[in-house]
């Protein structure tokens, strides 16, 4: 599948068949995430990979409640995901990296000095590659944010202190029943609403010109 096709077809899959993911395919998908860019080449993210119901149930017990599972129409399909990749970031890894000689002049050796928390930015880039690599290898995938149960999840997965749970990517063969998200009823944004050329809100459509070459 070429890259344009991956972009066109990528969507969040919230219902899975439950069929196990082969080790070879999983290795390829997880390997793709290792190519994500990282501030200062810090690589300050880590993941716990859960496979099979016994392991994935640990995730669900920590991050959901019986009441939520009872009322959620998505729960039956989500619960069938055979693989869950729980992502964590480590702030101190970035502070240590930017205290090293080649980065010390940046003044980013403390959390307060970072204008943007790049540990979360890096995690987002990693998630994007996981989602696209899953599709490219015949899997469905979705991202679940950190809404509840962070402390419980970190405890049961024995995640070291100093890490933050970002969210999880579910992987597996798509299920047959996966109703479209209600969010899809929102009209997609047009390019003209997203990109601003030369300055924000320019009265005319000023396009960046490619310099003439001799």
C-alpha positions in Angstrom: 0.0 0.0 0.0 1.5 3.4 -1.0 1.6 6.3 1.5 -1.2 8.2 -0.2 -3.5 5.2 0.2 -2.5 4.8 3.9 -3.5 8.5 4.5 -6.7 8.1 2.6 -7.9 5.0 4.4 -6.6 5.7 7.9 -9.4 5.8 10.5 -10.0 4.8 14.1 -11.2 1.2 14.3 -13.2 0.7 17.5 -14.4 -2.9 17.0 -12.1 -5.9 16.6 -12.6 -9.6 15.7 -10.4 -10.9 18.5 -8.2 -12.9 16.2 -4.6 -12.8 17.4 -2.0 -10.7 15.7 1.0 -12.6 14.4 4.3 -11.9 16.0 5.9 -11.0 12.7 3.3 -8.3 11.9 3.4 -6.9 15.4 7.1 -6.6 15.2 6.9 -4.6 12.0 4.2 -2.3 13.4 6.1 -1.7 16.7 9.4 -1.2 14.7 7.8 1.5 12.6 7.0 3.5 15.8 10.7 3.5 16.6 11.2 5.8 13.6 9.2 8.6 15.2 11.1 11.9 15.5 12.1 12.9 19.0 13.3 16.2 20.5 17.0 16.0 20.9 16.8 12.4 19.8 15.8 11.8 23.5 13.5 8.9 22.8 11.8 9.5 26.1 8.8 7.3 25.5 8.3 3.6 26.4 5.4 1.2 26.0 3.9 -1.9 27.7 2.6 -4.3 25.1 -0.4 -6.4 26.2 -1.4 -9.5 24.2 -4.4 -11.8 24.8 -7.4 -11.4 27.0 -5.6 -12.2 30.3 -3.2 -9.2 29.7 -5.6 -6.8 28.0 -8.2 -7.3 30.7 -5.7 -5.9 33.2 -5.7 -2.7 31.1 -9.5 -2.5 31.0 -10.0 -3.1 34.7 -7.6 -0.3 35.5 -8.9 2.3 33.0 -12.7 1.7 32.9 -15.4 1.1 35.4 -18.2 -1.5 35.5 -20.7 1.4 35.0 -18.9 2.6 31.9 -18.6 -0.9 30.4 -22.3 -1.4 31.0 -23.5 1.7 29.2 -20.9 1.9 26.4 -22.0 0.7 23.0 -18.4 0.6 22.0 -17.2 -1.7 24.8 -18.0 -5.1 23.2 -16.0 -4.2 20.1 -13.1 -2.5 21.9 -12.7 -5.3 24.4 -11.9 -7.7 21.6 -8.7 -5.9 20.6 -6.0 -8.6 20.9 -3.2 -6.2 21.4 -3.0 -3.0 23.5 0.1 -0.8 23.4 0.1 1.5 26.5 2.4 4.5 26.0 4.3 6.3 28.7 6.7 9.3 28.6 9.4 10.3 31.0 9.9 14.0 31.7 13.3 13.5 33.3 14.7 11.9 30.2 14.2 15.2 28.4 15.6 17.3 31.2 18.7 15.1 31.4 19.2 15.2 27.6 18.9 19.0 27.5 21.4 19.3 30.4 24.1 17.5 28.3 26.9 19.7 26.8 25.5 20.0 23.3 22.1 21.1 24.6 22.8 22.9 27.8 22.8 26.4 26.1 19.1 25.8 25.3 18.3 26.5 29.0 15.8 23.6 28.9 17.2 21.7 31.9 14.0 22.2 34.0 10.4 21.6 33.1 9.3 25.2 33.7 11.5 26.4 30.9 10.0 24.3 28.1 7.5 26.5 26.2 5.9 23.3 24.8 6.0 19.8 26.6 7.8 18.0 23.8 7.5 14.7 25.6 3.8 14.7 24.7 4.6 15.9 21.2 6.9 13.0 20.7 4.4 10.6 22.0 1.8 12.0 19.5 4.2 11.4 16.6 4.8 7.9 17.8 1.0 7.2 18.0 0.6 8.5 14.4 3.2 6.1 13.1 1.6 3.2 15.0 -1.8 3.9 13.5 -0.4 4.2 9.9 1.9 1.1 10.2 -1.1 -0.9 11.5 -3.1 -0.1 8.4 -0.2 -0.7 6.1 0.1 -4.2 7.6 -3.6 -5.1 7.4 -4.6 -4.2 10.9 -7.2 -1.9 12.4 -6.1 0.5 15.1 -7.4 3.2 17.4 -6.0 5.6 20.0 -7.6 5.8 23.5 -6.6 8.8 25.5 -5.8 9.0 29.2 -9.2 9.7 30.8 -9.1 7.6 34.0 -7.1 5.1 35.9 -3.6 6.3 35.3 -2.3 5.5 38.7 -4.0 2.1 38.8 -2.6 1.2 35.4 0.9 2.3 36.2 0.8 0.2 39.4 -0.5 -2.9 37.9 1.9 -2.7 34.9 4.8 -1.9 37.3 5.7 1.3 35.4 8.6 3.2 37.2 7.9 6.4 39.0 8.5 9.6 37.0 6.5 8.4 33.9 3.2 9.7 32.7 0.6 7.6 30.9 -0.3 9.2 27.6 -2.8 6.8 26.2 -3.0 3.4 24.4 -3.1 2.1 20.8 -5.4 -0.9 20.2 -4.4 -3.2 17.4 -6.1 -6.1 15.7 -8.2 -7.3 12.8 -11.2 -5.1 12.4 -14.5 -6.5 13.6 -17.7 -6.6 11.5 -19.7 -4.3 13.6 -18.0 -0.9 13.9 -20.5 2.0 13.6 -19.0 5.3 12.4 -18.2 7.8 15.0 -20.7 10.6 15.5 -17.8 13.0 15.1 -17.6 12.1 11.4 -20.8 14.2 10.9 -18.7 17.3 11.4 -17.7 18.7 8.0 -14.0 18.4 7.2 -12.0 21.6 7.3 -11.0 23.1 3.9 -7.4 23.8 3.2 -8.2 27.5 3.1 -9.4 27.3 6.7 -6.3 25.5 7.9 -3.3 27.1 6.0 -2.5 30.8 6.2 -0.1 32.1 3.6 2.4 34.8 4.6 0.2 36.0 7.5 -2.9 34.9 9.4 -6.2 36.2 7.9 -4.7 37.7 4.8 -7.4 39.3 2.7 -6.0 37.7 -0.5 -4.8 34.2 -1.2 -1.1 34.9 -1.0 0.7 31.7 -2.1 4.3 31.0 -1.3 6.3 31.3 -4.5 9.0 28.8 -5.5 12.3 30.8 -6.2 13.3 30.9 -9.7 16.3 28.7 -10.5 18.8 29.3 -13.3 
